[in-house]
Amino acid sequence: MAMPAMAVFSLAPQSLFAAPRGAALELIWGGLGYSSPNARLGDLFPYVQKALASVGGPSVMVKALVAGLESSYQGGKGKVMDLADTYNSDDGLLIFCVAFDYEQLIATQSVSDKQMNDVESFIFCQTQVLYLQTNAAGSQDGAKLSILYSYPFRVQYNFRATNTEPQQTINEFAKNLMANPNSLLGVFKQKIASKSFKELKFPKGIKVTSVAFSDDFLKALDFVGIRDQFHEDLVGNALSSSMADQAGMSVIPFRTNQLLGASLASRFKDDTKVLELASKMGGKDVVDYEIHIEMSKMIRKVAGENQANVRIARGMSAFVTVTSAITGKQVFRRKLTQLSDIVIDRISMDANLKAFDLRYMIQMVFKMFDDFVTAVMTQSPQAMASVRLDPNKDKADLEALKAVFLSCKYDS
């Protein structure tokens, strides 16, 4: 049975945490869902839904995430409660929400065995940690509800599966959820559950607010035949996850978590003051810096060939603009460029060039944004050269952007 986008799965109370260090907050499970409306789930998340069913359903995923909090969290106290249960705390509550943002699966027929597919799969996810205090001094009606930390991330798993047994592909895809160290569960435990959120220092809010494609880029996508798979959700989520992963930033997801807003508010039926605050979660008022991406140019051409192999040159460029949402002042604008050559055998190229193009163009946009964020944070000559930034000409602007990025880190 498919999980509705705004579903929240309840939990039986779990065992006690280890003794916390210093002041601690009650931990609350806020829900697991999607960042897209119910009506689009079948089209946008077919493999996630089938993968969840294959591991025993969404409730199994929820129990694993909560168990990850139990085993990894360093700043909690008491039991993990479901948000629907009675809560009462003078110290405040931490509410953990997890959502699926985007999935993609690329299957390429094996050269050596036509019944086997080489598969590349990935899922973009997000975790948001909310802080709730029902008796906060100086706040409206004595309540405070804020986004304390937001972490969009990407999990990826490559595998081989027979193309005559679809369930094998689903079972392998499901390893993105829990089975692998870098699965959804693994990243949640490493990057979220192992943190301590007791300090309550709220980072600035930064978000990719828009993605555009130039006419030239769209024509190139049409030329290689991947326009339907290479779109704004991919690009917006790619930069968001790069900032979170490479810079350790709190990043507001490209698509708003449907568990926030009205869905979250519906779980506070008996507390009108918190319900009103929850209904406004995820709005523009939480954004301090806005990022606009324009995908500018893309190339794919044969750069050399012989009887057995073909060298393919691929490349893309994008303009990244960062603006203060408060003042409207532009903080950063630069063109990023990523280039790559790869040799593939002629049989593979003839059999499925479109799949290879999609695979490498997707990996290229991931690498371009990873290297860009690394260049900002470290001033690494290698990372700067990878995206064609000039160490001398661009240094001042990169330093200014680094200051922005640092203001968006959660300082635990």
N, C-alpha and C positions, 0 to 999 in steps of 0.2 A: 504494500500500500504506500503510495507516494506521500511524502510529508508536505503539508501546506506551508506556504512561504512564511507565515507568521506564527507557526506552531511553537508552543513552548512545552517542553516535556518535563513533568514533575519528577521528583526524586524522593526516595525514602531517605531519612537522615543518615549521614555517613558517620564513621568513627572519628574520634577526636584527633586533631592535629598535634604534632609535637609542640612543646612549649614555645610560644612566640618570643621574639626578641624585642623588648620595649613595647611601646603602645601599639595595639593591633586593632584591626577592624573585623567585624563579622563578615564572613564570605557567603555570598548568595549566588545561586545559579539563576541566570536571567533568561536563558533560552537558546535554542539552536534553530536556525532557519535559513532563509535565502534573502538576497538583496534585490530580488525581482518579484513582481506580483504573481499570485497563484496561476493566473491564466497563461503565463509564459514559461512555466517551469518545465513542461514537457518538451518544449523546443530548445530551451537554454541549458537544461541540466538532465538530459536523458541518462547519462552514465552515472552521475552522482546518485540519482534516485534509485537506479538498479543496483548500484554498489552498496548503498545503505541497506537495501532489502537483502542483499547477499550475505551481509554480516549479521543479520538478525533484526534489522530495523533501526530507525533513528534513536530509539531509547538505549540501544546498546552503545551507540556512539556517545550519547550524553553521559552514560555511566562511566565510560572510559575517560572522558574529559574531566569529569568530577574526580575520579580516582587519581588522575594526573595532578589535580590541585592538591589532593590529600598528600600525595607522595612528594611533591616538589615545593609547595609554597612555604615561604620562610616567615611570613608576617601575619599569619592568620590566627584565629582562636575559635574554639568551639566546633560546631558541626557545620557542614555545608548544607544550607537550607535552600529549598525552592522558593522563588519569589512569591508564589501564591500562598505560602505558609505565613503564619503570623510572625511578624518581626517587631522587635522593640530594642533599640540600642541607643545609649547616650553617646557612644563613641563614633557611630556612623557605620555604614554598610558598604561593602564592595560588591557590585553586581557585575557578573561576567556574562557577556553575550557573544555568541559565535555565529557567523553566517557564511554561506557559500556565495561567492561573487560571480564566478565565471568558470567554465570548463572547456577543454578542447582535447580531442583525440585525433591523432594523425596516423593512419595505417598505410604502410608501404609494402607492397608485395616483395617477398624475399627473392633475390636473384637465384639462389641455389635451390629453393623449394617453393613452387607456386602455391602450395597449400598453406604456407606460413606467411604471416604478416609481421614486419618489424613495426612496432607501435611506440609512439611517443605520446604521453598523456600528461596533462597538468591541470591543476585546479587552483584558482585564486580564492583565498579565504580572508576573513577578517575577524579579529577579536577586539571587542571594545570593553573597557573596564569603566564602570560608572561609580560615582561616589554619591551616596545618599545620606543626608543627615536630617532627621525630622525635627530637630530642635535647634537648628543653627541660628546663632545670634546675628541680628542685623539683616536677616533674609526675609523675603516675603512670607508671611504666615508662619515663620519659624522653620521653613523647610529649604533644603538645598539639594539639588540634583544636577550633577555635572559630569561631562566626559573627562575622566582622569587620564586615560591612556587609550590610544587607538593604534592597532597594529595590523595593517593589511600585509598578506604574505602569499607566496607562491609555493606549491608543492609539485614535484615532478617525478615521474617514474617511467622509464623506458623498458619495454619487454617484448618478447616474441610470443605469438599466439596463433593457433591454427585459424584460418579464415572459414572453416567449415563448422566450427563450434562456437557460436557467439557468446555462450555463457563463460567460456574460458577467458575471453577478452574482458568480460565484466568482472570476473573473479580477480584477474590481474589488476585491472583498473582500481578495484577496491583496496588494493594495498596502499593507494594514496591516502586512505583514511586512517589506518591504524598500524599496519603490519611493518612498515619501514621506519628507520630512525628519522628520516626527513619527511614523514607523513604529516597530516594535519595534527594528529595526536602528538607526534614527536616534536613538532615546532611549538605547539601550544605549551608543552611541558618545559621546553628549553627557553623559550622567549617570553612567555607570559607567567606560567605557574611558578617559575623559579624566582620571579622578582618579588620585591617587597613594596607595597603601595601605601605604607603607613605615613609617609611624610606629607602627602597632600599638596605637593607643589605642582600646580597645573601648568603644563606646557602651552605655548602658543599653538593655535590651530592652523595647519597648512593643508591645502587640498588641491588636487588637480580638478579644476572646475570645468574645463572644456578641452575638447580634442577636435581638430579640423584636418581635412586632407585637401591639399592643393589639387587643381585639375590635372597637373602633370603626374602627381602621385596616384590619383585614381585611374588615369590612363595606363600607368605602369601595372597597377594591380589587375586591370582588365587584360592587359597583354599577357601576363603570366597566368591568368585564370584563377586568382585567389581573392578576388574582391569580397566574396561572401563570407570568407573566414577571417579576413584581416580588417578589423573595424575598430571603432573608437573604444569599445569596452576593453579590447586587448591592450591598446596603447595606454589608456588611462590607468588601468590596473597595473601595467608593467612598470610605469614610473613610480606609482604609489608604493608598490612592493619594494622597488629598488631603494627608495628613500628610507623606508622602514628597516630593511635588512642591512644595507650597506652603511647607513649613517646612524642606526639605532634611534630613529626619530619616531615620535607619535604622529601618525599621518591619518587625517580624516579620509575614509575610503572614497574612491571615485564615485561609486554608487552608494546611496544612503542605505544603511542596514534597515530592512523592513521590520526588524525586531524593535527598533527604536520608534519614537513618535507614538502614533495612535495605538499600535500593537502593545508597546510597553505600558502605555497609559491604562489600557484595558485591564491590566493585572493589579491596578491600585483602586479597585472599585470602592473600597471602604475608606479611602483617604483622599478627599477632594483636592486638598492643597498639593499633594504629590502628583495626583492625576493630572492636574493642570500643567505642572512643570514637565512631566514625562511626555505629554502630548506635543511639546515644543522641541523635544530632543532632535538633534541632527540638523537644525536649521542653519541659515546663513550666519546667524549671530555667533556661531562657534568658530567661524573662519577668520583668521587674522591675515593669512597670505593665500593668494589665489595663483594657480599655475595654469597657463594656457600652452598647449602643445599644437604646433602645426607641422604635420608630416609633409615635407616639401618635395623631395625628389626620391626616386627609387630606380635602380638599374638592375638588369639581369641580362648578361650577354655571354656568348661563347668567346673565351679569350685564347683558346688553343685546343687542338684536337689531333688525334691520330686514329688508327683503326680500332684500338681497344678502349681508349679513354677520351674524355672531354673535360677541358678546364672551363669552369663556369665562374665568371666574375659577378659578384653581387654587391650592392651598396645601397645606402639610404641616408637621407639627411632630415633633420627636424629642427625647427626653431622652438626654443623653450623660453617662455616669458614668465617672470615672477613679479607679482604686483601686490602692494599692501592693500588689503581690503578696507583698511581704516582710512588711509590718506589718499588712496588711488595712485600713489607714486610707484613708478616702475623701479624695481630693485635689480632686476637682471634680465637680459635678453641676449642670447647667443645661439648660433647655429651649430648643431652637432652633426658630425658625419662619421659613418661607420662603413668600412670596406672589407671585403673578404673574397679570397679565391679558394676554390675547392675543386678537386678532381674527382669525378665519378666515372664508373665504367659505362660504356655506351649502352649495354643491355639495360642497365638500371634507368638510364636517362630516357631511353626509348619507351620503357615500360610504364614509367610513372613520374615524369618530370614535374608535373604539377604538385605532387605530394612532396617531392624534394624541395621545390621552391618554397612551398608553404612552411615546411620544417625549418629551413635555413633562414628565411626572412623573419620568422618568429624568434628564433634564437638570436638573430642579429639585433632585433629591437630590445630584447632582454639585455644583451651585452652592452649595447650602446648606453642604455640608462644606468646599468650597474657601473660602468666605467666613468660615466659623467658624475654620478654621486661620489664615487671614490676620488675622482679628480678634485671635486669641491672640498671634500673633507681632509684629504691628505696632501694635496698639491703634487701628487705622484706624476713624474714626467711620463711614465708609461701610460697611465690612465689618460692623461691629457692628450698624448699623442694618438691614442686609440680613437678619440672622438674629435680629433683635429682642433684642439684648443691650443693657443699659443701661450707658453709659460710666462712670457714677458708682457705681451699685449693684454692678456686676459686676467692677469694676476689680481689686480685691484677688484675687479668685478667678482672674481671667484671668492676672494676674501670677504666681500660684502655678503655674498650668498651663504658662505659658511657661517657667518654670524646669525643669519636668519635660521639656518638649519639647526644650529646649536640652541637657539631659543625654543625650538620645537621638540627638544629631547626631554624625556621625563627624568628628573634628577632624584633618584630614590636614595 
